[in-house]
Amino acid sequence: MIEVTRLNGSKLMINALLIELLEETPDTLVTMTTGKKMVVVESAAVLAGRMTDFYRSIGLAASSHKSGNTEE
């Protein structure tokens, strides 16, 4: 789940796995796979970062941490 802020300032948590599309119009329109849409104040870039962090936290995305091994 990621936190988003509606235009009226209320905060809510949405399931990042159900986000289908992010559009900046200029506010950000979030379209869910269910067809539900909501306008939020966060930019698409901020939401994409939150989604990536969430995916990593549940093991759906590889960590960007590199090991100390180097090839020569």
N, CA, C and O atoms as a GROMACS GRO file, in nm:
protein
  288
    1MET      N    1   0.084  -0.117   0.000
    1MET     CA    2   0.000   0.000   0.000
    1MET      C    3   0.089   0.124   0.000
    1MET      O    4   0.195   0.127   0.063
    2ILE      N    5   0.045   0.226  -0.072
    2ILE     CA    6   0.116   0.354  -0.071
    2ILE      C    7   0.019   0.464  -0.032
    2ILE      O    8  -0.101   0.455  -0.057
    3GLU      N    9   0.073   0.570   0.030
    3GLU     CA   10  -0.010   0.681   0.071
    3GLU      C   11  -0.017   0.785  -0.039
    3GLU      O   12   0.084   0.818  -0.102
    4VAL      N   13  -0.136   0.838  -0.063
    4VAL     CA   14  -0.158   0.946  -0.158
    4VAL      C   15  -0.243   1.053  -0.090
    4VAL      O   16  -0.309   1.027   0.011
    5THR      N   17  -0.241   1.174  -0.147
    5THR     CA   18  -0.317   1.285  -0.091
    5THR      C   19  -0.415   1.336  -0.196
    5THR      O   20  -0.374   1.373  -0.306
    6ARG      N   21  -0.542   1.337  -0.161
    6ARG     CA   22  -0.643   1.392  -0.252
    6ARG      C   23  -0.631   1.544  -0.255
    6ARG      O   24  -0.563   1.603  -0.171
    7LEU      N   25  -0.696   1.606  -0.352
    7LEU     CA   26  -0.688   1.752  -0.366
    7LEU      C   27  -0.741   1.826  -0.244
    7LEU      O   28  -0.698   1.938  -0.217
    8ASN      N   29  -0.834   1.764  -0.170
    8ASN     CA   30  -0.889   1.830  -0.050
    8ASN      C   31  -0.799   1.813   0.073
    8ASN      O   32  -0.834   1.859   0.182
    9GLY      N   33  -0.683   1.747   0.055
    9GLY     CA   34  -0.587   1.730   0.164
    9GLY      C   35  -0.601   1.600   0.241
    9GLY      O   36  -0.515   1.568   0.323
   10SER      N   37  -0.708   1.525   0.216
   10SER     CA   38  -0.724   1.398   0.288
   10SER      C   39  -0.626   1.294   0.233
   10SER      O   40  -0.599   1.288   0.113
   11LYS      N   41  -0.574   1.215   0.323
   11LYS     CA   42  -0.477   1.112   0.286
   11LYS      C   43  -0.545   0.976   0.286
   11LYS      O   44  -0.635   0.950   0.366
   12LEU      N   45  -0.502   0.891   0.194
   12LEU     CA   46  -0.554   0.755   0.192
   12LEU      C   47  -0.445   0.662   0.141
   12LEU      O   48  -0.348   0.705   0.078
   13MET      N   49  -0.463   0.536   0.170
   13MET     CA   50  -0.369   0.432   0.126
   13MET      C   51  -0.435   0.358   0.010
   13MET      O   52  -0.552   0.321   0.017
   14ILE      N   53  -0.357   0.337  -0.096
   14ILE     CA   54  -0.409   0.261  -0.210
   14ILE      C   55  -0.316   0.144  -0.238
   14ILE      O   56  -0.197   0.148  -0.208
   15ASN      N   57  -0.372   0.041  -0.296
   15ASN     CA   58  -0.296  -0.079  -0.330
   15ASN      C   59  -0.214  -0.053  -0.456
   15ASN      O   60  -0.270  -0.040  -0.565
   16ALA      N   61  -0.083  -0.045  -0.441
   16ALA     CA   62   0.006  -0.015  -0.553
   16ALA      C   63   0.001  -0.123  -0.661
   16ALA      O   64   0.033  -0.096  -0.777
   17LEU      N   65  -0.039  -0.243  -0.624
   17LEU     CA   66  -0.047  -0.351  -0.723
   17LEU      C   67  -0.164  -0.333  -0.818
   17LEU      O   68  -0.169  -0.397  -0.923
   18LEU      N   69  -0.259  -0.247  -0.782
   18LEU     CA   70  -0.377  -0.226  -0.865
   18LEU      C   71  -0.370  -0.098  -0.949
   18LEU      O   72  -0.466  -0.064  -1.018
   19ILE      N   73  -0.256  -0.028  -0.944
   19ILE     CA   74  -0.243   0.094  -1.024
   19ILE      C   75  -0.210   0.055  -1.167
   19ILE      O   76  -0.114  -0.016  -1.194
   20GLU      N   77  -0.292   0.103  -1.259
   20GLU     CA   78  -0.274   0.073  -1.400
   20GLU      C   79  -0.206   0.187  -1.474
   20GLU      O   80  -0.124   0.164  -1.563
   21LEU      N   81  -0.241   0.312  -1.438
   21LEU     CA   82  -0.195   0.425  -1.516
   21LEU      C   83  -0.182   0.549  -1.428
   21LEU      O   84  -0.266   0.573  -1.341
   22LEU      N   85  -0.075   0.626  -1.450
   22LEU     CA   86  -0.057   0.756  -1.385
   22LEU      C   87  -0.049   0.861  -1.494
   22LEU      O   88   0.032   0.849  -1.587
   23GLU      N   89  -0.132   0.964  -1.484
   23GLU     CA   90  -0.132   1.072  -1.583
   23GLU      C   91  -0.123   1.206  -1.512
   23GLU      O   92  -0.192   1.228  -1.413
   24GLU      N   93  -0.037   1.294  -1.561
   24GLU     CA   94  -0.030   1.430  -1.507
   24GLU      C   95  -0.109   1.522  -1.599
   24GLU      O   96  -0.078   1.536  -1.717
   25THR      N   97  -0.214   1.586  -1.543
   25THR     CA   98  -0.309   1.660  -1.628
   25THR      C   99  -0.350   1.798  -1.579
   25THR      O  100  -0.466   1.826  -1.609
   26PRO      N  101  -0.288   1.888  -1.514
   26PRO     CA  102  -0.156   1.886  -1.452
   26PRO      C  103  -0.155   1.816  -1.316
   26PRO      O  104  -0.048   1.774  -1.271
   27ASP      N  105  -0.271   1.803  -1.249
   27ASP     CA  106  -0.273   1.720  -1.129
   27ASP      C  107  -0.256   1.576  -1.174
   27ASP      O  108  -0.274   1.546  -1.291
   28THR      N  109  -0.223   1.488  -1.082
   28THR     CA  110  -0.199   1.349  -1.120
   28THR      C  111  -0.327   1.268  -1.110
   28THR      O  112  -0.392   1.264  -1.005
   29LEU      N  113  -0.363   1.204  -1.218
   29LEU     CA  114  -0.480   1.117  -1.224
   29LEU      C  115  -0.431   0.973  -1.214
   29LEU      O  116  -0.352   0.927  -1.296
   30VAL      N  117  -0.479   0.903  -1.112
   30VAL     CA  118  -0.443   0.762  -1.090
   30VAL      C  119  -0.560   0.677  -1.137
   30VAL      O  120  -0.673   0.694  -1.090
   31THR      N  121  -0.534   0.585  -1.230
   31THR     CA  122  -0.636   0.493  -1.277
   31THR      C  123  -0.601   0.354  -1.225
   31THR      O  124  -0.490   0.304  -1.245
   32MET      N  125  -0.698   0.293  -1.158
   32MET     CA  126  -0.678   0.159  -1.101
   32MET      C  127  -0.725   0.054  -1.202
   32MET      O  128  -0.799   0.085  -1.295
   33THR      N  129  -0.681  -0.069  -1.184
   33THR     CA  130  -0.722  -0.178  -1.273
   33THR      C  131  -0.871  -0.204  -1.263
   33THR      O  132  -0.930  -0.265  -1.352
   34THR      N  133  -0.933  -0.159  -1.156
   34THR     CA  134  -1.077  -0.175  -1.136
   34THR      C  135  -1.158  -0.073  -1.215
   34THR      O  136  -1.280  -0.083  -1.223
   35GLY      N  137  -1.088   0.028  -1.273
   35GLY     CA  138  -1.155   0.134  -1.346
   35GLY      C  139  -1.175   0.259  -1.263
   35GLY      O  140  -1.206   0.365  -1.317
   36LYS      N  141  -1.159   0.248  -1.131
   36LYS     CA  142  -1.173   0.365  -1.044
   36LYS      C  143  -1.060   0.464  -1.073
   36LYS      O  144  -0.946   0.424  -1.098
   37LYS      N  145  -1.093   0.593  -1.070
   37LYS     CA  146  -0.994   0.698  -1.093
   37LYS      C  147  -0.997   0.795  -0.977
   37LYS      O  148  -1.102   0.818  -0.917
   38MET      N  149  -0.881   0.852  -0.946
   38MET     CA  150  -0.874   0.956  -0.842
   38MET      C  151  -0.766   1.055  -0.878
   38MET      O  152  -0.665   1.021  -0.940
   39VAL      N  153  -0.788   1.180  -0.839
   39VAL     CA  154  -0.691   1.286  -0.862
   39VAL      C  155  -0.617   1.309  -0.731
   39VAL      O  156  -0.678   1.324  -0.626
   40VAL      N  157  -0.484   1.312  -0.739
   40VAL     CA  158  -0.401   1.330  -0.620
   40VAL      C  159  -0.301   1.442  -0.644
   40VAL      O  160  -0.276   1.481  -0.758
   41VAL      N  161  -0.244   1.494  -0.535
   41VAL     CA  162  -0.151   1.607  -0.547
   41VAL      C  163  -0.008   1.564  -0.578
   41VAL      O  164   0.068   1.644  -0.634
   42GLU      N  165   0.030   1.442  -0.545
   42GLU     CA  166   0.166   1.396  -0.571
   42GLU      C  167   0.190   1.385  -0.722
   42GLU      O  168   0.098   1.355  -0.798
   43SER      N  169   0.314   1.409  -0.764
   43SER     CA  170   0.348   1.395  -0.905
   43SER      C  171   0.357   1.247  -0.942
   43SER      O  172   0.369   1.160  -0.855
   44ALA      N  173   0.351   1.219  -1.070
   44ALA     CA  174   0.364   1.081  -1.117
   44ALA      C  175   0.501   1.025  -1.078
   44ALA      O  176   0.512   0.907  -1.045
   45ALA      N  177   0.605   1.109  -1.083
   45ALA     CA  178   0.740   1.063  -1.046
   45ALA      C  179   0.747   1.022  -0.899
   45ALA      O  180   0.808   0.920  -0.865
   46VAL      N  181   0.685   1.100  -0.812
   46VAL     CA  182   0.683   1.066  -0.669
   46VAL      C  183   0.607   0.935  -0.648
   46VAL      O  184   0.654   0.848  -0.574
   47LEU      N  185   0.493   0.921  -0.712
   47LEU     CA  186   0.415   0.797  -0.698
   47LEU      C  187   0.490   0.677  -0.753
   47LEU      O  188   0.487   0.569  -0.694
   48ALA      N  189   0.559   0.695  -0.866
   48ALA     CA  190   0.637   0.585  -0.923
   48ALA      C  191   0.747   0.542  -0.826
   48ALA      O  192   0.774   0.422  -0.812
   49GLY      N  193   0.809   0.637  -0.759
   49GLY     CA  194   0.910   0.604  -0.658
   49GLY      C  195   0.851   0.529  -0.541
   49GLY      O  196   0.911   0.432  -0.493
   50ARG      N  197   0.734   0.572  -0.495
   50ARG     CA  198   0.668   0.502  -0.384
   50ARG      C  199   0.628   0.361  -0.425
   50ARG      O  200   0.638   0.267  -0.347
   51MET      N  201   0.584   0.348  -0.549
   51MET     CA  202   0.546   0.215  -0.598
   51MET      C  203   0.669   0.124  -0.604
   51MET      O  204   0.662   0.009  -0.562
   52THR      N  205   0.780   0.175  -0.654
   52THR     CA  206   0.903   0.096  -0.662
   52THR      C  207   0.948   0.054  -0.523
   52THR      O  208   0.986  -0.061  -0.502
   53ASP      N  209   0.945   0.146  -0.426
   53ASP     CA  210   0.982   0.113  -0.288
   53ASP      C  211   0.891   0.004  -0.233
   53ASP      O  212   0.938  -0.088  -0.166
   54PHE      N  213   0.761   0.015  -0.260
   54PHE     CA  214   0.666  -0.085  -0.213
   54PHE      C  215   0.696  -0.221  -0.276
   54PHE      O  216   0.698  -0.323  -0.207
   55TYR      N  217   0.719  -0.223  -0.408
   55TYR     CA  218   0.750  -0.349  -0.477
   55TYR      C  219   0.874  -0.414  -0.418
   55TYR      O  220   0.877  -0.535  -0.398
   56ARG      N  221   0.976  -0.334  -0.389
   56ARG     CA  222   1.098  -0.388  -0.327
   56ARG      C  223   1.068  -0.446  -0.189
   56ARG      O  224   1.120  -0.551  -0.153
   57SER      N  225   0.984  -0.375  -0.113
   57SER     CA  226   0.955  -0.419   0.024
   57SER      C  227   0.884  -0.553   0.029
   57SER      O  228   0.893  -0.625   0.128
   58ILE      N  229   0.811  -0.588  -0.080
   58ILE     CA  230   0.742  -0.716  -0.081
   58ILE      C  231   0.812  -0.818  -0.172
   58ILE      O  232   0.760  -0.928  -0.194
   59GLY      N  233   0.930  -0.781  -0.223
   59GLY     CA  234   1.009  -0.876  -0.301
   59GLY      C  235   0.970  -0.887  -0.447
   59GLY      O  236   1.006  -0.986  -0.512
   60LEU      N  237   0.898  -0.790  -0.502
   60LEU     CA  238   0.861  -0.795  -0.643
   60LEU      C  239   0.960  -0.725  -0.734
   60LEU      O  240   0.954  -0.741  -0.856
   61ALA      N  241   1.051  -0.648  -0.677
   61ALA     CA  242   1.152  -0.579  -0.757
   61ALA      C  243   1.288  -0.602  -0.693
   61ALA      O  244   1.301  -0.607  -0.571
   62ALA      N  245   1.388  -0.618  -0.776
   62ALA     CA  246   1.523  -0.641  -0.726
   62ALA      C  247   1.574  -0.514  -0.658
   62ALA      O  248   1.542  -0.402  -0.699
   63SER      N  249   1.652  -0.533  -0.557
   63SER     CA  250   1.714  -0.420  -0.489
   63SER      C  251   1.821  -0.360  -0.577
   63SER      O  252   1.885  -0.431  -0.655
   64SER      N  253   1.843  -0.231  -0.566
   64SER     CA  254   1.947  -0.168  -0.646
   64SER      C  255   2.082  -0.175  -0.577
   64SER      O  256   2.181  -0.122  -0.629
   65HIS      N  257   2.089  -0.240  -0.461
   65HIS     CA  258   2.214  -0.253  -0.386
   65HIS      C  259   2.308  -0.348  -0.459
   65HIS      O  260   2.269  -0.460  -0.493
   66LYS      N  261   2.430  -0.304  -0.482
   66LYS     CA  262   2.530  -0.388  -0.548
   66LYS      C  263   2.622  -0.451  -0.445
   66LYS      O  264   2.652  -0.390  -0.343
   67SER      N  265   2.665  -0.572  -0.472
   67SER     CA  266   2.760  -0.636  -0.382
   67SER      C  267   2.898  -0.576  -0.403
   67SER      O  268   2.919  -0.501  -0.499
   68GLY      N  269   2.990  -0.607  -0.315
   68GLY     CA  270   3.126  -0.555  -0.322
   68GLY      C  271   3.210  -0.623  -0.427
   68GLY      O  272   3.325  -0.584  -0.447
   69ASN      N  273   3.157  -0.726  -0.494
   69ASN     CA  274   3.234  -0.799  -0.595
   69ASN      C  275   3.250  -0.714  -0.720
   69ASN      O  276   3.154  -0.652  -0.767
   70THR      N  277   3.371  -0.711  -0.774
   70THR     CA  278   3.395  -0.640  -0.899
   70THR      C  279   3.468  -0.734  -0.993
   70THR      O  280   3.552  -0.813  -0.950
   71GLU      N  281   3.436  -0.724  -1.119
   71GLU     CA  282   3.504  -0.805  -1.219
   71GLU      C  283   3.609  -0.719  -1.286
   71GLU      O  284   3.585  -0.601  -1.313
   72GLU      N  285   3.725  -0.778  -1.312
   72GLU     CA  286   3.830  -0.704  -1.380
   72GLU      C  287   3.871  -0.774  -1.504
   72GLU      O  288   3.959  -0.727  -1.576
   0.00000   0.00000   0.00000
